[in-house]
Amino acid sequence: MELRQLQYFLCAVQMRNISKAAVELRVAQPALSRQIRQLEEELGVQLLYRDGRGVAPTQIGARFAKDIAELLQRLEQCKADVVATRGIPTEDVTLGTTFAIGSPFLAMLISEFQRKFPAATLRVVEGFSYHVVEWLQTGRIDMGIVYYPDYYGRFNSRILTKQVLHLIGRRQKGRTPPREVEFADAIKLPLIMPVSPNSISALVEKEAAKRSLEINLKLEVDSISTIKQLLKEGRGYTILQHTSAYDNIESGELFAARIVNPRISQPFALCFPLRGTVTLAARKLIELIQDQVALFIRSGRWFEN
């Protein structure tokens, strides 16, 4: 029995698909399948059910996967503890983040991490908060930045700040955009919102329901970049954090008006799986994220509640 076989089997169980596991592990699919079959032959039991749609663990396989996951976590933590004694992070760390954090924040974070810790490797994947939560649950990422973490379930989390929601739309030439807009007026406008499940959409719906108000929802789009493009074309408005469109607001293409009565804010948090290894590289990344959030708030690029 080889450590590699255990890692391959566990990834196949987590991904529920041999092809996806091969991509995740960066190995050829036939090689991955062969290693798992050799493991089954050595143990003398079937660990996976296989069909055209993917794979699923057998009853024995599910128990085995649970034990392997705990064993590999302990091994990784032992390795991390030894590496940490050198004081120089050298591990890989993967960060999942919501689109709404904005490219200026991510670009600076990546640059600073590379400058300070050249021996470590930082990987960043972007999605909506519910994507980040799914990646945390499947072990694809080491930590995630999400809005309103309580909306998605239980995680270890650190609140970084709270951000107020803004009405965002195309800036009209020759017209001064409003600095604030009433919530009741904002939801009367043709809105282009992220596809549910989404914490912002849920907050807007909750506030509208409390006031017995109807939302003029024109489109739901599962892409922040597409939403911003539609706004620039004048197709409607959206309700998001200021950070989501910071570049376009600074360039004068879009405007952002703070929503009031009520003022709606979202906790912005760094989340971790309930169980997992915290490497030295991960610890340094956490410190860097916290420092950069404080910097963006002080500089006025982010708006707190």
N, C-alpha and C positions, 0 to 999 in steps of 0.2 A: 504494500500500500504506500503510495507516494503522496506527498503534500500537494503536488500539482493536481492529482486526481481528485482529491477532496475539494480543492478550490474550484475545479471545473464543475464537479457535481453540484456544489452549493450554488454557483452562479446560474446553472441551468434550472435549478429549482426556483431561484428568485426571479429569473426572467420568464419562466414558464415556456421557454422556446429555445431550442438548440442553436438556431441561426442567430438569434439576438444575443445569446450568451457568447457565441463565437466572436461576434462583433465587439461586445463589451470587453472580452478578454484579449482581443486582437490575436486570435489563433484561427487556423483553418477549421471549418466545421467538421470535416471527416476526422481530423486529429482529436478534436474535442469528444466526438461521439465514441471514437475508439477507446480513449482513456476511461470514459465512464463505463463502457461495456467491460473493459478489463477489471475495473473496480468491482462491478457486479459479479463477474466470474470468480474473482478472488474471494469475495464474501459469500458466494453461493446463494444470493438472493436477488430478486428484482427490486431495484430502487426507484425506477421511473416507469410510468405508463407513457406510451408514445402513440400519437395519432397524427393525422394530417394537420391538425390545428396547433400542435405544440406538445409539451410534456407536462406531466404532473407527478408528484411523488406518490409512491405507494405508501401504505400505512407505516411500514418499516422504514421506507425512505424518508418520510416526514420526520420521524423520531431521530433518524441518523443525521438529517440535515440540521436539526436543532442542536444536536450535540456538537456537530462540526462547527457551526457558527460560533458557539460559545468557546470552543477550543481555539479557533483561529483568532477570535478577539483577544483571548489571553496571550497568544503568541505575539500578536501585533503590539499589544500593550507592553509586553516584556521587551520587545525590540525598541519601542519608542522610549521606554524608560532608560535603556542603555544609551541610546543615541543622545537623549537629552542631557546626559552627564557631560557630553562634549561641549554643549552650549551652542552648537552650530547646526541649524536645521538643514537636513539633507533629504527629507522625505517628500513624497508627492502629497499634495492636498487638493481636494476638489471642492469648489464652492458653487452652490446653486443659488441663483438670485432672480428676483422678479424683474421683469422688464422695466417696471416703474422706477427703479433706482436711478436710471439714467446713465448714458454712456460716459459723461464727464467723470462721474464718480468711479465707475469701473475702470476706465482707462488710467486714472491716477492711481487707483489701488493696485492694479497689475504692475504699473511702472515702479511704484515704490517697493512692492514686494520683490520684484526682480533685482532692484538696486540694492536692497538691504540683505537679501538672502539668495544670492546667486546659485548656491549649491542645491537649493530646494526647487521643486517644480509646482507651479500653481496652475490648476485647470479651472476654467469658469464656464458654466452652462447657464443659459437664460431661459426663462419661461414665465408664465403666470404663477402666482403663489401656489395654486393647487398642483401645478407641475412640480414645483420645488418640494412640496410636501410628499408627493408620490416618490420622488427621487430619494428623499430621506428615508422613507419607509422601506424602499427596496435596496438601500445601501449603495446607490450609485454615487452619492455625494457624501462628503464628510460633515458639511454644515450648510445651512441655507439662510438666506435673507428673505424674509416674507413680511407682509403686512397682516395685521390682525391675527396673530398665530392661534388664539383661542378658537377661532372660527373653524379651524381645520383639525383639531384634535390635540392630544397630549404629546408635548415634547419638552425637553429641557430648553429653555429659552432665556435670552437676555434682552430686555427692552432697550433699544438704542435711542429712540426718540419717539415723538408722536408728530405726525404730519397732518395738516388740515387739507381738506379737499377743495379743489378749485373747479370752476366752470372754465373750460378751455375751448376756444374757437378761433376762426380766422380773423386776423386784424384787418380792419377796413381802413384804407388810405384816407387821410384827412379827418378821421374820427378818433377821439380819445376813448380808449376802452374803459369800462368801469373797473374800479378797484375791488368792489364787492358786489354781490348779487344775492338777493333773497332766494332761499331754497325753493319756495313755492314758484317763483318766477323761473328759476333755472330748469326745473323739471317740466315746464310747459314747452320748452324749446325742443326741437327735434334732436334727440340724443342718440349718439353712437357709443355703445357701451361694450365692455368686455363680455365674452360669453360666460354664462353661469356654468359651474359654480365659481363665483368670484366674490371676494370679501367686499369690494367697493360696491358692486351691484347690489349685494345683500344689504349693505348699510343704507344705500339710497332707497331701496324698496322698503326697508324697515321704517325709515323716517317718513316716507310718503304714506305708508299704511297708518302710522300713528296719527297723522293729520287728515286722514281720509282723502288723500290727493291722488290723482292719476299721473303716471309718468308717461311722457310722450316718447316712447322708445321706438326709434326709427330703424336701427340696425344693431345687431350683436356681431362683433368681430373678434376672432381669437388671435389678434396680432396688434400690438401697440403701434408698430410702424405703419400698418395699414390704416389704423384709426387716425393717426396724425396726418397721413396723406389725404384722407377724406376730409379732414378738417381744413387743410390748406386749400382744398378745392371748393370749400364752402358748402359741403354736403350736410353739415350739421355741427353739433357741439358734443362735448363729452364732459364727464365729471371724473377727474383723476387727481393725483397729487401733482403739484407744480413740477416736481423732479421728472415726471414722465415726459415732459415736452420742454425741458429747460433750454436746450439748444435753439429750438424753433421760436421760443418766446424771446430769447435774447436777440435773435436775428430780426425780430419784428414780423415774422410770418404769422405767429399766433399770439393771442393774449390769454392771460389767466386772471380770473376774478375770484377772490376768496368767497366761498359760500357762507352766508350768515343766516341766522334765525331759522334753523339752528346752525351753529358752526360745527361741522363734522370733522372729527379727527380719527386717525388710525394709528394704533401702536405699530412701530416699525422694529422688528426683532431679528436677532440672530438665533437660529434654532439648531438643535443637535438631536440625534436619535437618543432615546432613553438609555440605550446601551451602545457602547462603542469605544474605540480607541481615540484618545486625544494626543496626537503627536506633538513634538516640539514645533514643527512647522505650522500645525493648526493653531497652537497657542500664540505664536507670533502673528499669524494672520488675524486672529481675534483682536489682539492688541492694536494692530494696524487699522482694522475696520473701525474700532471705537475711536481712535485718534482722528481718523479722516471724517467720520460723522461730525465730531465736534468742530473740525475745521470748516466743513461746509456750512454748518449752522452759523458760526462766527462770521463767515464771509458773506452771508446773506443769500447764498445759492440755494439753501433749503429753508423752508418756513416751518417753524414749530407752532404747536397750538398755543 
